[in-house]
Amino acid sequence: MHIPDGYLSPATCVVGYAIMIPFWATAVKKVKAVLNTKLVPLMVIGAAFSFVLMMFNVPIPGGTTAHAVGAGILAVILGPWAATICVSIALAIQALLFGDGGVFAFGFNCFNMALVIPFVTFFIYRTFAGNSEVTSNKRWIWGAIGSYIGINLAATCVGIELGLQPVLFHTAQGVPLYSPFPITVSVPAMLLAHLLMAGPVEAIATGGITRYFQLTNPSIIANQISARLAPAKAAFNKLWYVIIALIVLVPLGLLAPGGAFGEGEISDIKAAFGFVPAGLAALRGHYHGLLQDYGVPNSPFAASAPDLWHQSVGYYLAAVVGIALIAGITLLVTRMIAAREAKKSET
């Protein structure tokens, strides 16, 4: 679901940023209204969880892969606006540091994963379970259902965004300039991957974690509704244990064969279509992440190394570095928001 640069036209990318900028601004205002010392660590952990979960690729019939996002559970626990900030930060680190998702396409990547998934999940969750008891099974069941629908709607959006490119942007002879996939291919391909594999993973993560906190620390679930967060400090430590466990298991994401649909390299496009769209070729390669493709450059641990052990070491390093940066940036952003609000209150 990480659209690389070159698959969307510059005009489309501008539209993506134009859509997201007011949502980012609103998210900051909404989070600022409820931000306190208890919400900050939850947002830090939430952004880290989303980042590491997206490193777990699962195989899809047909030779491609997909992954969950973790935006559904963030919407249930933190609310959709905080989830938007957390997932956007995770996507920014992925794009800038690892080259996972385009810098130009960042707006639409955030629209799909940081906006559609959390808001759809939250709407369904609140509509069908919002007034139920904190320990009610409705909470985890509708959270799971909402996140499943949310990630599939997001996948549909990606398919439409890719599929409209050859219709809107082509040469006089009808040759696509950017994404060459027709909408009759892109939408079914995205839905196949997420209906069958990534969607169930997203639903299991949302339902499982919601149920876990219902049983162990229901105040986290209850406070999502009241916006007064006061979970015990021990709850944060347990969340970090989950992150650490995912880091330990993260090399499993390398076992899935093939790449994700719509994220192929120029050579993949040429092999599939016999040509490379001119606009796609022009936009590709303008930005190269420091740890491109989650590997260490010019080392035996590069992600392109043929040895799975070397790839695993690079993937471990990417996970640790990425989580550290995301945690630090999320903490900085939330504290800046809190400081600005405190200053405003004093005046």
C-alpha positions in Angstrom: 0.0 0.0 0.0 3.1 2.2 0.0 2.9 3.9 -3.4 6.4 4.7 -4.6 7.3 7.9 -6.5 6.6 7.7 -10.2 3.4 5.8 -10.0 1.3 9.0 -9.4 1.6 12.1 -11.5 2.9 15.3 -9.9 -0.6 16.8 -10.2 -2.0 13.8 -8.4 0.6 14.1 -5.6 -0.3 17.8 -5.1 -3.9 16.7 -4.6 -2.8 14.2 -2.0 -1.0 16.9 0.0 -3.8 19.3 -0.5 -6.2 16.8 1.0 -4.0 15.9 4.0 -2.7 19.3 5.1 -6.0 20.4 6.6 -6.5 17.0 8.2 -3.0 17.1 9.8 -3.8 20.6 11.1 -7.1 19.5 12.5 -5.5 16.4 14.0 -3.0 18.6 15.9 -5.8 20.8 17.2 -7.9 17.8 18.3 -5.1 16.0 20.0 -4.0 19.2 21.7 -7.4 19.5 23.4 -6.9 16.2 25.2 -3.1 15.9 25.4 -1.6 15.1 28.7 1.3 13.1 30.1 -0.7 9.9 29.9 -1.5 10.3 26.2 2.0 11.0 25.1 3.5 7.6 25.8 0.5 5.9 24.2 1.1 7.9 21.0 4.8 7.1 21.1 4.1 3.4 21.4 1.3 3.5 18.9 3.5 5.1 16.2 6.2 2.5 16.9 3.7 -0.3 16.7 2.3 0.8 13.4 5.8 1.1 12.0 7.0 -2.4 13.0 3.7 -4.1 12.1 4.1 -2.8 8.5 7.4 -4.6 8.3 5.6 -8.0 8.5 4.9 -8.9 4.8 2.5 -11.8 4.2 2.4 -13.8 1.0 -0.6 -13.3 -1.4 -1.7 -15.9 -4.0 -0.2 -14.8 -7.3 3.3 -14.1 -6.0 2.9 -10.7 -4.3 2.8 -9.6 -0.7 0.9 -7.2 1.6 1.0 -6.1 5.2 -1.3 -4.8 8.0 -0.9 -1.2 9.1 -2.0 -1.1 12.8 -4.1 2.0 12.3 -7.3 0.2 13.4 -6.2 -0.5 16.9 -4.7 3.0 17.2 -8.1 4.4 16.3 -9.9 2.3 18.9 -7.4 3.2 21.7 -6.4 6.7 20.9 -9.1 7.9 18.6 -8.9 8.6 14.9 -7.1 12.0 15.1 -4.3 10.8 17.3 -4.1 7.7 15.0 -3.7 10.0 12.0 -0.7 11.7 13.6 0.9 8.4 14.7 0.6 6.6 11.4 1.7 9.7 9.5 4.9 9.9 11.5 5.6 6.2 10.9 5.0 6.7 7.1 7.3 9.7 7.1 10.2 7.8 8.6 9.6 4.9 6.2 9.7 7.2 3.2 12.6 9.4 4.3 14.9 6.8 5.9 14.0 3.6 4.1 12.6 4.7 0.8 9.4 2.7 1.5 6.7 4.8 -0.1 7.4 7.9 -2.2 8.2 11.4 -0.9 6.0 12.9 -3.6 3.3 10.3 -3.0 3.5 10.8 0.8 0.2 12.7 0.8 -1.8 10.0 -0.7 0.0 7.3 1.3 -1.1 9.1 4.4 -4.6 9.6 3.0 -5.0 5.8 2.5 -3.3 4.5 5.6 -3.4 7.4 8.2 -6.9 8.7 7.4 -9.1 6.1 5.7 -8.3 3.2 8.0 -8.5 4.9 11.4 -11.6 6.9 10.6 -13.5 4.0 9.0 -12.5 1.8 11.9 -13.5 4.4 14.5 -16.9 5.1 12.8 -17.9 1.5 12.8 -16.5 0.9 16.3 -18.3 3.8 17.8 -21.5 3.2 15.9 -21.9 -0.4 16.9 -20.0 -0.6 20.2 -19.4 2.9 21.5 -22.1 2.8 24.2 -21.5 -0.8 25.3 -19.8 -1.8 28.6 -16.0 -1.5 28.5 -15.6 -5.2 28.9 -18.3 -6.1 26.3 -17.4 -8.4 23.5 -18.9 -5.8 21.2 -15.8 -3.7 21.7 -13.2 -6.1 20.3 -15.6 -7.6 17.7 -16.6 -4.3 16.1 -13.1 -3.0 16.4 -11.9 -6.0 14.4 -14.7 -5.7 11.9 -14.1 -2.0 11.5 -10.4 -2.3 10.9 -11.0 -5.1 8.4 -13.4 -2.9 6.4 -11.1 0.1 6.9 -8.0 -1.5 5.4 -9.9 -2.9 2.5 -11.5 0.5 1.7 -7.9 2.0 1.9 -6.8 -0.7 -0.5 -9.6 0.2 -2.8 -8.5 3.8 -2.7 -5.0 2.8 -3.7 -6.3 0.7 -6.6 -8.4 3.7 -7.8 -5.5 6.1 -7.5 -3.2 3.8 -9.5 -5.9 2.8 -12.0 -6.9 6.4 -12.9 -3.3 7.3 -13.9 -3.3 5.7 -17.4 -6.8 7.3 -18.0 -5.8 10.8 -17.0 -2.1 10.9 -17.9 -1.0 9.4 -21.2 0.7 10.4 -24.5 -1.3 11.3 -27.6 -0.9 7.7 -28.6 -2.5 6.5 -25.3 0.7 5.3 -23.7 0.6 5.7 -19.9 3.0 8.2 -18.4 2.9 7.0 -14.8 1.2 3.9 -13.4 0.4 1.6 -16.3 -2.1 -0.6 -14.5 -5.7 -0.2 -15.7 -8.3 0.2 -13.0 -9.7 -3.2 -13.9 -6.4 -4.7 -12.7 -5.3 -2.4 -9.9 -8.5 -2.5 -7.8 -9.0 -6.3 -7.9 -5.3 -6.9 -7.2 -5.4 -4.6 -4.2 -8.6 -6.1 -2.9 -7.4 -9.7 -3.3 -4.3 -9.0 -1.2 -6.2 -7.3 1.6 -9.5 -9.2 1.7 -7.6 -12.5 2.0 -4.5 -11.7 4.0 -3.7 -8.2 5.2 -7.3 -7.5 6.2 -7.5 -10.6 8.5 -4.1 -9.6 10.1 -5.3 -6.1 10.7 -8.5 -7.4 12.2 -6.7 -9.9 14.5 -4.3 -7.2 15.7 -7.2 -4.8 16.5 -9.5 -7.4 18.0 -6.8 -9.2 20.0 -5.2 -6.1 21.5 -8.5 -4.6 22.3 -9.6 -7.7 24.1 -6.3 -7.9 25.9 -6.7 -4.5 27.4 -10.3 -5.2 28.2 -9.1 -8.0 30.4 -6.0 -6.4 31.8 -6.4 -2.6 31.8 -9.9 -1.6 30.7 -9.2 2.0 31.6 -7.3 2.3 28.3 -10.4 1.3 26.3 -12.7 3.4 28.5 -10.6 6.5 28.4 -10.6 6.5 24.6 -14.3 7.4 24.9 -13.9 9.9 27.8 -10.6 11.4 26.5 -9.2 11.4 30.1 -6.3 9.0 30.0 -5.1 7.5 33.2 -3.9 4.0 32.6 -1.4 2.5 35.1 2.3 3.0 34.3 2.7 -0.8 34.1 0.4 -0.8 31.1 2.9 1.2 29.1 5.7 -1.4 30.0 3.5 -4.2 28.7 2.9 -2.3 25.4 6.7 -2.0 25.0 7.0 -5.7 25.6 4.8 -6.2 22.6 7.0 -3.9 20.5 10.1 -5.8 21.6 8.5 -9.1 20.7 7.6 -7.8 17.2 11.2 -6.6 16.7 12.5 -10.1 17.6 10.1 -11.6 15.0 10.5 -9.0 12.4 12.8 -11.1 10.0 9.7 -13.2 9.4 8.7 -10.4 7.1 11.5 -11.4 4.8 10.2 -14.9 4.2 7.2 -13.8 2.0 8.3 -14.2 -1.6 7.7 -11.5 -4.2 6.9 -7.8 -3.8 3.8 -5.8 -3.2 1.5 -4.9 -6.1 2.1 -1.4 -7.4 5.5 -1.1 -5.6 7.7 -2.7 -8.3 11.0 -1.3 -9.6 11.4 0.0 -13.1 12.7 -3.4 -14.2 9.5 -5.0 -13.0 7.4 -2.6 -15.0 9.5 -3.2 -18.1 9.3 -6.9 -17.7 5.5 -6.8 -17.3 4.6 -4.2 -20.0 7.6 -4.2 -22.3 8.1 -0.5 -21.7 8.7 2.0 -18.9 6.3 5.0 -18.7 8.2 8.2 -19.2 6.9 10.0 -16.2 7.5 7.1 -13.9 11.1 6.8 -15.1 11.6 10.6 -14.6 10.3 10.6 -11.0 11.9 7.4 -9.8 15.3 7.6 -8.1 15.1 11.3 -7.2 15.2 10.4 -3.5 17.3 7.5 -1.9 16.8 6.7 1.7 19.8 6.4 4.0 18.9 2.8 4.8 17.1 2.1 1.5 14.9 -1.0 1.4 15.6 -1.6 5.2 19.2 -2.5 4.6 22.6 -1.1 5.4 24.3 0.3 2.3 27.7 -0.9 1.3 27.8 -3.7 3.8 27.3 -7.4 3.9 24.0 -6.7 5.8 22.4 -4.9 2.9 18.8 -6.0 2.2 19.9 -7.0 -1.3 22.4 -9.5 0.1 21.5 -13.1 -1.0 22.1 -14.5 2.4 18.9 -14.5 4.5 20.9 -14.1 7.7 22.5 -10.9 6.4 19.1 -9.6 5.4 17.8 -10.4 8.8 20.5 -8.4 10.5 19.8 -5.4 8.3 16.1 -5.8 8.9 16.7 -5.9 12.7 18.8 -2.7 12.5 16.1 -1.0 10.4 13.4 -1.9 13.0 15.5 -0.6 15.9 16.6 2.6 14.2 13.1 3.2 12.8 11.4 2.7 16.2 13.9 4.9 18.0 13.4 7.7 15.5 9.6 7.4 15.5 9.5 7.3 19.3 11.7 10.3 19.5 9.9 12.3 16.8 6.4 11.4 18.2 7.6 12.5 21.7 9.0 15.7 20.4 5.8 16.5 18.4 3.5 15.8 21.3 5.6 17.8 23.7 5.7 20.7 21.3 1.9 20.6 21.1 1.6 20.4 24.9 4.1 23.3 25.4 2.2 25.5 22.9 -1.1 24.8 24.6 0.5 25.5 28.1 1.9 28.8 26.8 -1.5 29.7 25.4 -3.2 29.0 28.7 -0.7 31.2 30.6 -1.5 34.2 28.3 
